Amino acid sequence: MRCDIPAPIEKLAWFQEKLALAANDFERLTRYRVVFARRKEEFAERLYSYFCEIPETRIMLEDERRKNRLQAEHERSKGFA
């Protein structure tokens, strides 16, 4: 059985394209990293909420959440957590 799962780099490229970010946008964002770091919880919540509203990215977030739950459950069952 063959699964057609895109490599993570392809997902990241798709995600970057979806955001419509160019190299100079990343350079501008770098200037504000101190602000982002200081308010990281608030920023993370807003960003997560924003991407939950986009069907394609919501699927990715839900999949990641499911993987994290499965991994945590596996670790608990093995006595790691």
Secondary structure, DSSP 8 states (H G I E B T S, - for coil): -------HHHHHHHHHHHHT--HHHHHHHHTTHHHHHHTHHHHHHHHHHHHHTSHHHHHHHHHHHHHHHHHHHHHHHTT--
